[in-house]
């Protein structure tokens, strides 16, 4: 049985819980991915391509054009290997979305 505390929970904790329940999005993983991102890709890519969220162990990355999406696809194996540090929360695949 879970005991409830009289102390308020931090807003960030509540938002993570809600995002996980509603959309199956792992916000704690994306925070770690964003901090690792500059070490996983070249500087020119990390400046314009950004991890957005992880859903069902798929990392969604925003890209400004198809050329960058192609480069992410070419680097996919190295990116996923670099994210293995997240353990069982590591994404298993990548998907790109184009954002202007």
C-alpha positions as CSV (number, residue, x, y, z in Angstrom):
1,X,0.0,0.0,0.0
2,X,1.3,3.4,-0.9
3,X,1.5,6.1,1.8
4,X,0.8,9.7,0.8
5,X,2.8,12.5,2.2
6,X,1.5,15.8,3.4
7,X,4.4,17.6,1.7
8,X,3.8,18.9,-1.9
9,X,5.7,17.1,-4.6
10,X,7.9,19.2,-6.9
11,X,6.2,20.3,-10.1
12,X,8.8,18.7,-12.3
13,X,8.1,15.3,-10.7
14,X,4.4,15.7,-11.3
15,X,4.9,16.7,-14.9
16,X,7.1,13.7,-15.5
17,X,4.5,11.4,-14.0
18,X,1.7,13.0,-16.1
19,X,3.7,12.8,-19.3
20,X,4.5,9.2,-18.7
21,X,0.9,8.3,-18.0
22,X,-0.7,10.3,-20.8
23,X,1.7,10.0,-23.7
24,X,4.2,7.4,-22.6
25,X,6.9,10.0,-22.9
26,X,10.0,9.7,-20.7
27,X,11.0,13.3,-19.7
28,X,13.9,12.2,-17.5
29,X,15.5,10.4,-20.4
30,X,15.2,13.4,-22.7
31,X,17.0,15.6,-20.2
32,X,19.9,13.2,-20.1
33,X,19.9,12.8,-23.9
34,X,20.0,16.6,-24.3
35,X,23.0,16.8,-22.1
36,X,24.8,14.0,-24.0
37,X,23.7,15.3,-27.5
38,X,26.7,17.5,-28.2
39,X,29.0,14.5,-27.5
40,X,27.1,12.2,-29.8
41,X,27.0,14.3,-33.0
42,X,29.2,16.8,-34.8
43,X,28.9,20.4,-33.6
44,X,27.3,21.6,-36.8
45,X,24.5,19.0,-36.3
46,X,24.1,19.6,-32.6
47,X,23.5,23.3,-33.2
48,X,20.5,22.8,-35.5
49,X,19.2,19.3,-34.8
50,X,17.6,18.7,-31.4
51,X,16.2,15.8,-29.4
52,X,12.5,16.5,-28.8
53,X,11.2,13.5,-26.8
54,X,11.3,9.7,-26.4
55,X,8.2,7.7,-26.9
56,X,8.0,3.9,-26.9
57,X,11.9,3.9,-26.9
58,X,12.0,5.9,-30.1
59,X,14.0,9.2,-29.9
60,X,12.4,11.9,-32.0
61,X,14.8,14.5,-33.3
62,X,13.9,17.8,-34.9
63,X,15.8,18.7,-38.0
64,X,15.7,21.8,-40.2
65,X,15.9,20.0,-43.6
66,X,16.0,16.6,-45.3
67,X,19.8,16.9,-45.6
68,X,20.1,16.9,-41.8
69,X,17.6,14.1,-41.5
70,X,19.8,12.0,-43.8
71,X,22.9,12.8,-41.8
72,X,21.1,11.7,-38.6
73,X,20.1,8.5,-40.3
74,X,23.7,7.9,-41.3
75,X,24.9,8.5,-37.7
76,X,22.0,6.5,-36.2
77,X,24.2,3.6,-35.1
78,X,26.7,5.8,-33.4
79,X,24.0,7.9,-31.7
80,X,22.2,4.9,-30.3
81,X,25.5,3.4,-29.1
82,X,26.3,6.6,-27.3
83,X,22.9,6.5,-25.6
84,X,23.4,3.0,-24.2
85,X,24.7,4.8,-21.1
86,X,20.9,5.4,-20.2
87,X,20.6,1.6,-19.6
88,X,17.1,0.3,-19.9
89,X,15.8,3.8,-20.8
90,X,18.0,4.0,-23.9
91,X,16.1,4.5,-27.2
92,X,16.2,1.6,-29.6
93,X,15.6,3.7,-32.7
94,X,15.5,7.3,-34.0
95,X,13.0,9.2,-36.0
96,X,13.3,12.7,-37.4
97,X,10.7,15.4,-37.8
98,X,11.3,18.5,-39.9
99,X,10.9,21.9,-38.1
100,X,11.7,25.2,-39.7
